[in-house]
Amino acid sequence: MSALAVLPQRRILGLIFLTVFMDIVGFSIIIPLFPHLLDHYIRTEGSAGTLIGSLNAAAEWMGGDTVFKKTVLFGGLLSTLYSLLQFIFSPIWGALSDRLGRRRILTITLAGNALSYFLWIFAAQFWVVVLTRLVSGMMAGNIAVASAAAADVTDEKERTKGMAIVGIGIGLGFVFGPVIGGLASSYHFAHSPAVGSFGLNPFSVPAVIAASLALLNYLLVVKLFPETLAVERRASADAKRPSVFDLATVRSAPVRRTSFANLVYQVAFTGMENTIVFLTLALFAYSPRDNAWLFLFNGACMIFAQGLARQLVKRMGQRRVIMLGMLIAAAAFVLVALIPATPAMPGDGAKTWFYLGLGLISFATGLILPSVSALVSLYSDSTEQGRNLGILRSAGSLARVIGPITAALLYFHFGSHFWVYIVGALLMLPAIWIVRGLPDPESERPVA
């Protein structure tokens, strides 16, 4: 009897959730560290003859007259590099899992992630940090494979439930990962010549935690995770996996338009998400530890919104909830944009307005993302649910390629956050217009 036959569906979904959650926690530990991490390498090896030295010279040629502007640009480049590799390799790993099984591919990608974080522990030079992001991005097929495993163990009626488990794991991972990274940054290995010779650096403790989580995740899959794709089903599972480039072939026009609206929204959101730690450094001289509490606050706002969304959907429907979220996000983007780049200290209320704006953006995202997935599911017939949800997720991955580098270039060029957030607000207008023109799903229409 197979392991899949022995384990109940709830336990398998629990293992999928745990695998996704631990993976995202490990990945996002680095997020609150970016400004200080990049500043460290610019100051310690920013001369000619090194990778960051060459980047430093290029940034100065482009008008990067301060270390801060350079860190913003380099942070955007690193985030985009990771997301681009994830965008390219996720469908590849997913297709391989269709042929070789989910468990085998999960063990390969998780082992690769553990290796990348292990290298980060000893990243005395910036090129090693870049290498870790390259490896991690190439191995970022875990979510695609975990989503496929969730689809394996759920029927068409429960498919949305399985995707929700993956989505919750991702959301909670992005809450706890930055918090752990920010708090862990306060701790350092003792300085000594012996320690320095191994390449340990000020960020080795967060790297140890990320590596440990990845190793634990790998062992969890090896020991407990069952194969969810039976051998006899693999011959029929080698069809091309859905991507955002298949959007034009989707039969349902509402699915196409919903996916495009989601892409536009997430370009704005991921741009904000990847510059927020640079903004807190510029406005309030925040440390990674300070950023940890900010991410916890944002996560709490998002979780609260997801709980409230269920009640709002009953009264308003999925489409109107998405529009409400986008209107809130537009106002919040403008609110943060209007905070002066150099607020007077103290007592000018800049921090209050900042937290209000960021909290509202997180709240809006908590309303939008679950409703977008649900809307695509409701617009899809039973034979296309998995494909259409895969295209929707691919659109979100493409947004993570476009958003960070666009926001970084705006911040770098103008030297302040104003246009990053104004552009975010402006992007809400076409997204709202698209959603406004969508039909209500049949299940939400009043009975005549």
C-alpha positions, 0 to 999 in steps of 0.5 A: 500500500502506498504512503498516499493511501495510508495518510489522510488528505488533511495530514498531507495538506498539513505537510504541504502547508508546513513545507511552503511555510518553512520555505518562505520563512527561510527565503524572506529572512533576508528582506529586512537586512537588505539596506544594511547588508548592501551598505556593509559590502559597499563600504568594505569592498566597494573598490575596483577589482570586485563585483560590487566595486564594478557595480558601484562604478556603474551606479556612480556613472548613472548618477548614484551620488550617495551610498543610500541610492546605490543600496536601493538600486542594488537591492532592486537588482538582487530582488529582480534577479531572484524573481526572474530565475524563479519565474524561469525555473518554476515551470521547469521544476513543475514539469519535471515533477509531472514526470518524476514525481513531486517528492523527488523534485521537492527534495532536490529544490530544498537541498539546493536552497539549503546549500544556498543559505549555507553559502550565505553563512560564509559570504565574506564577499559580495559575489558570494551573496549574489551566488546564493541568490542565483542558486536560491532563485534557480531552486525556487520551484518548491511552491509550484511543486507544492501547489501541484501536490495539493492539486493531486490530493484534492478533487475539483470541488476541493481544489480551491481549498488546496490552493488556499492552504498553499496561499496561507503558507506563503502569506504567513511565511512572509510575515514571520520570515522578516521578523525572524531576520530582523531580530536575528540581525542583532546577534553576531558571532564573536569577532576573531581572526579565526572567525574572519578567516571562515568568511563569517560576516555580520549577517551570518546568524540570520543565514544560519537560521535560514540554512537550518530551516531549509535543512529541517524542511529537506529532512521533513520531506525525506522522512514524512512527505508522501509521493502524491502523483502515482506512477500510472498518472505521470504518463498523462501529466507531461502537458505544458505547464501553464504560464502567464504567456498562455493568458491569450489562450484562456477561453474565459475573457473574465479570467484573462482580465482578472489575471491582468488586473492582478498583474498590475496590482502586484507590480505596484505592491511588490515595488513597495514591498521591496523598497520599504526597508530602504524607506524606513532607513531614509525616514527613521534610520530604522535598523533590521530589528526595527523593520522586524516589528514593522513587518509583524504589524503589516502581517497582522493587518493582512491577516485581519483583512483576510478574516474580514474578507469572508464577511465582506464577500457575503455582502458585496461579492468577490469583485466589489471586495477587490475594487474596495481593496484597490481603492484603499490601496490607491489612497494609502499609496498617496498617503505614504508618497506625501510624507516628506523625504526628510521629515522634521524630528520629532513630533511631525506625525510622519511615523504615524502617517507612515504606519497608517499608510503601510497598514492600509496597503497590507489590509488592502492586499489581504482583501484583494489576493484571496478574492482574485484567486476565488474569482478566477476559480469561479469564472473557470469550469471544472476542466480548467481550474488548475490551468487558470489558477496556474496562469494567475500565479504565473502572472504574480511571479512576473509582477515580482520581476517587474515591480522591484526593479521598476521601483528601485529605478524610480527611487534611484533616479529621483532620490526619494520615495515620492514617485514610487508610491505615486506610480503605485497609486496610478497603477490602481486606476487601470486595475480598478477599471478592469475589475469594474467591467467584470461580470459577477460570477453566476454563483453570486448573482441573485436568483430571479 
